[in-house]
Amino acid sequence: MYRRSFFQLLAAAAAAPRSLFASPGAVADTRPQTGPSQVRAALPTLRVVSSYAPAPTPGMPGPYPGRVVSVKSDRCVDTSTGAANDEVVREMMARGMRTLTGAAATPEAWRRFFQPSDHVGIKVNCGGYPNCMSAYEIVAEAVRQLTGIGVPPSQIYVYERFQNQMDEVNYAPHLPEGVQIVAAERANRNTDNSGYDPAVYMEADLFGEDDTRSNMMRLVSTRLTKIINIPNMKDHGAAGVTGCLKNIAYGSFSNVARTHQAGTSQTYSVIGTLASIEPLRSRTVLQIMDGLRGVWHGGPFARTSRYVFYPKQIMFGTDPVAIDRLLLDIIENERRAHGAISIWDRSPRSLKVDDTDARDADPNVNIIIREPGHIEYASTLGLGVYDRSRITTEDLTV
């Protein structure tokens, strides 16, 4: 759908943000020309290679830049058991989609984004199982609505990078027969790259690592026409938060754990750059932030319930930056309520690089200096609206 010749690519790149495209062998300097308040000095050089040009209207930030619909319900989760209420979640999903699009009926809202001919990927987040991953109820309702408007189950792909995480979560019993469950590799730091596209990648030498490339999943580059991004509300020890941007970027490319080590994070510029690469940027058309449960510390894996909290909401939009900007406040406020240091804390005094077990991590210690400014940086790449005064929020209660 977006494949172009190399010469067409060069013509398109002349008018595109510098981070989006680079011909093989060329270097794209992704640093913004006029930076926001949190811009870091001495950012690494990131070289992006892709032969895909953007859609006329890229999916990010999409048709609703700076707009976020939040649907809340006290009945959506039983906090004593952690179980979600499927009926309530369905109503939250319906209200959110209708309000976002202005559609009179729920199927009409979904038709604004998807047609029966589409091959739709649903990017889930499985790393926080069993306490906080993309909820079965939200994923299943998205599939139900897609099939309801005529997308065949065989053209719907629930995907994540790691097969071992998908096996743990096991979405299949919650979905219609025929929906495909796809992973790119067996487990984190695996050396099998067969699930990735060798022709679409970001190259960067961040810490002198041997493998300097992060390749896009083949599923994303060669098969999908549309993507729904379903992240969670989680903190992250290197990025500050795991939201829309990190879920779609780090969940669609190989070899990304290399971006943070020994107390230092390069997530500041890498997350937004990966999310900007075509065709991922153009095909990611809908953001549904799962806020039924959240994690205020110890993320992204959250193998303990110690840091779980319950925002009891779902956010809808097409702008990942705007949603993640709101997420920063949600996580920061929850950490403040527990007396934990800020996700913006950059003091060397709080850094303890040998404390690597997130399950027992001290909420007043940084294992890595976090980079929540990656969200603001992504706005400079055209991925969405960061300025809080320009973000329109619509709050609904079910």
Secondary structure by P-SEA (a helix, b strand, c coil): cccccaaaaaaaaaacccccccccccccccccccccccccccccbbbbbbccccccccccccccccbbbbbbbccccccccccccaaaaaaaaaaaaaaacccccaaaaaaaccccccbbbbbccccccccccccaaaaaaaaaaaaaacccccccccccccaaaaaaacccccccccbbbbbccccccccccccccccccccccccccccccccccccccccccbbbbbbccccccccccccaaaaaaaaccccccccccccccccccaaaaaaacccccccccbbbbbccbbbccccccccccccccccccccccccaaaaaaaaaaaaaaaaaaaccccccccccccccccccccccccccccccccccaaaaaaaaacccccccccbbbbbbcc
